[in-house]
Amino acid sequence: MCQSSINVAISRLRELFDDPLFVRLGKTLEPTIRATEILQNLTPVIDTMAAVLRNASDFDPETSSPVFKTGYSGDLANAAFNSSHSSFM
């Protein structure tokens, strides 16, 4: 992620949590108490997700048995499929 993307993400989080999340102390940024609480609550979730992803096998569409369904808005469907594919719409 570039710095501007990180700044936008942090701005959204600040608004969501109604907290500055970081405060400047001299030349460094320190997490607020709320940011530390959020990290403590999310750490187990992130650790669990990482473990699941580590144990996930590679996806092979040739051997995969689940059915995947997709949906499109009218505008996207019109752009994606021309009239020769009208049976898909």
GUTIKOL-407369 format. One line per 3 residues: number of its first residue (from 1); their letters; for each residue x, y, z of C-alpha. Coordinates in steps of 0.05 Angstrom, whole numbers. Example, Ala and Ser with C-alpha at 12.3 -4.5 7.8 and 13.67 -1.06 7.14 Angstrom:
2
1) AS) 246 -90 156; 273 -21 143
// end
This chain:
89
1) MCQ) 0 0 0; 24 70 -14; 25 123 39
4) SSI) -37 159 13; -77 94 14; -55 83 86
7) NVA) -75 154 105; -144 144 74; -153 78 110
10) ISR) -132 108 177; -179 167 165; -237 119 155
13) LRE) -218 80 218; -214 145 258; -284 163 236
16) LFD) -310 93 248; -282 89 319; -290 163 334
19) DPL) -218 165 359; -153 195 331; -122 124 340
22) FVR) -51 155 339; -22 216 374; 44 250 359
25) LGK) 95 247 415; 156 285 392; 177 253 326
28) TLE) 138 189 336; 65 168 332; 38 129 390
31) PTI) -27 89 390; -84 115 433; -114 72 487
34) RAT) -172 57 440; -124 35 385; -89 -11 433
37) EIL) -157 -41 454; -176 -52 381; -110 -87 368
40) QNL) -119 -132 429; -189 -151 405; -168 -162 332
43) TPV) -103 -200 344; -138 -268 358; -182 -259 297
46) IDT) -123 -242 252; -83 -301 280; -141 -348 266
49) MAA) -149 -321 195; -75 -329 183; -77 -401 207
52) VLR) -136 -417 162; -100 -387 102; -36 -424 118
55) NAS) -74 -490 117; -115 -475 55; -100 -516 -6
58) DFD) -91 -485 -74; -155 -474 -112; -161 -516 -175
61) PET) -224 -501 -215; -217 -567 -252; -225 -608 -189
64) SSP) -267 -561 -146; -338 -586 -132; -372 -526 -99
67) VFK) -420 -486 -142; -403 -412 -150; -457 -363 -168
70) TGY) -445 -292 -191; -492 -234 -198; -488 -172 -240
73) SGD) -524 -106 -240; -562 -90 -303; -510 -40 -327
76) LAN) -452 -88 -316; -490 -144 -350; -505 -100 -410
79) AAF) -432 -80 -415; -406 -150 -406; -453 -187 -453
82) NSS) -473 -162 -521; -538 -181 -556; -507 -246 -583
85) HSS) -504 -271 -512; -575 -253 -494; -588 -323 -466
88) FM) -543 -305 -407; -585 -245 -386
// end
